[in-house]
Amino acid sequence: MAKRSNKHTSGPLGEGALPVKDEETLRQLYYAGAQLPSPMGGFLEVLHVQPEEDGSGTVIFECLSSSLRFRLPLKAATRTERKKVRDRMDAGMDPECPRHEEGRRLHRVGRNFICSACGVRYAKA
């Protein structure tokens, strides 16, 4: 398994970001576009989305009530997700993130198609 980059903790936005508790629940809410509860009370706001070298992503949040920062790692795309994106592209349609419910379009970054909301790489051009 590829080693995760620590870029999300060394930059000014992610410096000192704490890991979130109950990652799976927060991931589901994030992909659904719902408001994200903060572990400190209040809600979380997205500050930065970081694509990682291994194809995964990291989202940095800030708590609106305490100003603490949290990080949520997002797993790399599965084979099924990559196939779904590739099939869509082969059919001449715009590639969309298979994880977001609102059908978020993927963006081309270099030779890769990446979701700007989760930083996950789904396909190569």
VOGU-3710 file (C-alpha; in Angstrom, 3 decimals, decimal comma):
1> makrsnkhts> 0,000/0,000/0,000  1,309/3,466/-0,878  2,393/5,748/1,915  0,132/8,747/2,487  1,620/12,182/1,997  1,793/14,523/4,991  1,398/17,678/2,889  -1,994/18,360/4,474  -0,373/18,878/7,877  2,647/20,902/6,759
11> gplgegalpv> 0,914/23,717/4,866  -0,537/26,822/6,491  -4,155/25,607/6,213  -3,608/22,073/7,500  -0,901/22,761/10,055  -1,929/21,129/13,302  -5,218/19,828/11,880  -6,733/17,189/14,139  -8,175/13,905/12,885  -11,973/13,799/13,025
21> kdeetlrqly> -13,839/11,271/15,130  -16,335/8,948/13,454  -14,776/9,357/9,998  -17,292/7,125/8,221  -20,343/9,133/9,314  -18,662/12,416/8,430  -17,677/11,014/4,993  -21,267/10,021/4,263  -22,544/13,470/5,247  -19,816/15,163/3,209
31> yagaqlpspm> -20,567/13,188/0,037  -24,301/13,844/0,496  -23,663/17,605/0,663  -25,120/17,856/4,172  -24,065/20,238/6,917  -21,192/18,717/8,890  -21,358/18,691/12,695  -18,172/19,633/14,517  -16,805/17,514/17,380  -16,579/20,788/19,333
41> ggflevlhvq> -20,199/21,800/18,725  -21,330/23,920/15,828  -20,461/23,003/12,255  -17,453/22,419/10,037  -16,580/24,490/6,976  -14,329/23,229/4,170  -11,053/25,153/3,970  -9,023/23,085/1,553  -9,140/19,900/-0,523  -5,787/18,191/-1,079
51> peedgsgtvi> -5,276/15,469/-3,715  -2,673/12,967/-2,509  -0,014/11,209/-4,588  -1,632/7,778/-4,084  -4,942/8,911/-5,656  -6,708/9,533/-2,354  -7,682/12,936/-0,991  -7,711/14,912/2,250  -10,220/17,579/3,246  -9,282/20,239/5,806
61> feclssslrf> -12,187/21,701/7,802  -12,454/24,528/10,297  -14,931/24,465/13,163  -17,114/27,580/12,990  -17,513/27,762/16,774  -13,985/26,946/18,007  -11,757/27,709/14,968  -10,035/24,337/15,428  -9,025/22,597/12,224  -9,769/18,983/11,412
71> rlplkaatrt> -8,697/16,661/8,585  -10,696/13,929/6,925  -8,811/11,417/4,766  -10,735/10,075/1,778  -9,867/6,700/0,285  -8,625/6,298/-3,264  -11,127/5,316/-5,953  -12,155/1,683/-6,133  -11,953/-0,322/-9,337  -15,762/-0,112/-9,661
81> erkkvrdrmd> -15,746/3,692/-9,290  -12,978/4,070/-11,877  -14,862/1,796/-14,314  -18,058/3,818/-13,837  -16,195/7,042/-14,692  -14,410/5,452/-17,670  -17,707/4,027/-19,045  -19,285/7,462/-18,796  -16,347/9,057/-20,627  -16,412/6,341/-23,326
91> agmdpecprh> -20,118/7,121/-23,874  -19,196/10,757/-24,606  -20,618/12,166/-21,380  -18,868/14,431/-18,893  -17,178/12,448/-16,115  -18,829/12,882/-12,712  -17,678/11,963/-9,225  -19,358/8,653/-8,351  -19,322/9,503/-4,636  -21,123/12,852/-4,594
101> eegrrlhrvg> -24,895/12,693/-4,790  -25,296/15,964/-6,673  -23,294/14,692/-9,669  -20,177/16,829/-9,267  -18,169/17,035/-12,500  -14,548/15,841/-12,490  -11,821/18,268/-13,547  -8,799/17,462/-15,631  -5,563/18,173/-13,776  -2,599/17,266/-15,957
111> rnficsacgv> -3,362/13,749/-17,198  -5,781/12,935/-14,360  -9,496/13,476/-13,752  -9,930/14,593/-10,141  -12,968/15,608/-8,091  -12,406/19,143/-6,826  -14,595/18,464/-3,786  -12,821/15,334/-2,516  -9,421/15,377/-4,243  -9,757/11,740/-5,336
121> ryaka> -8,297/10,729/-8,722  -10,742/8,645/-10,779  -9,282/8,369/-14,274  -6,383/9,218/-16,542  -6,806/11,007/-19,836
//
